[in-house]
């Protein structure tokens, strides 16, 4: 069995107040603190890969972890905002290997993934929500997701 840490990006600047392209919207000071706390939480997890939406807020969420464990951040549009749950689940399963991985995405994608898992009969250990900087730990066995556990965001 391997684990996938599906992370919703940390707190980003307000969408309504951001005048540039949404893809470039960065983390806030609180979001940077959350990213550091996520890095501390996951640093000893023997991670083999870091995969992210190409949006700045997702990359910034994984950057402290990437620096801590000396792994590059791979990007894929399949974790970008607006990706459907089935496509994201298929991607996550294709990424699963011998070592755990961490993936950073958006609230809508996490919601779609969790919904798809529930519809497929996967038992969810936690609420069907995804506040910023929260994580769903997905257990992958025999090419399918067999369990999902919600992990609260780090303390602010």
Beta strands, then each sheet from edge to edge (+ up, - down):
strand 1: 2-8
strand 2: 49-52
strand 3: 73-75
strand 4: 101-105
strand 5: 124-125
strand 6: 135-141
strand 7: 144-151
sheet 1: 3+ 2+ 4+ 1+ 6- 7+ 5+
end
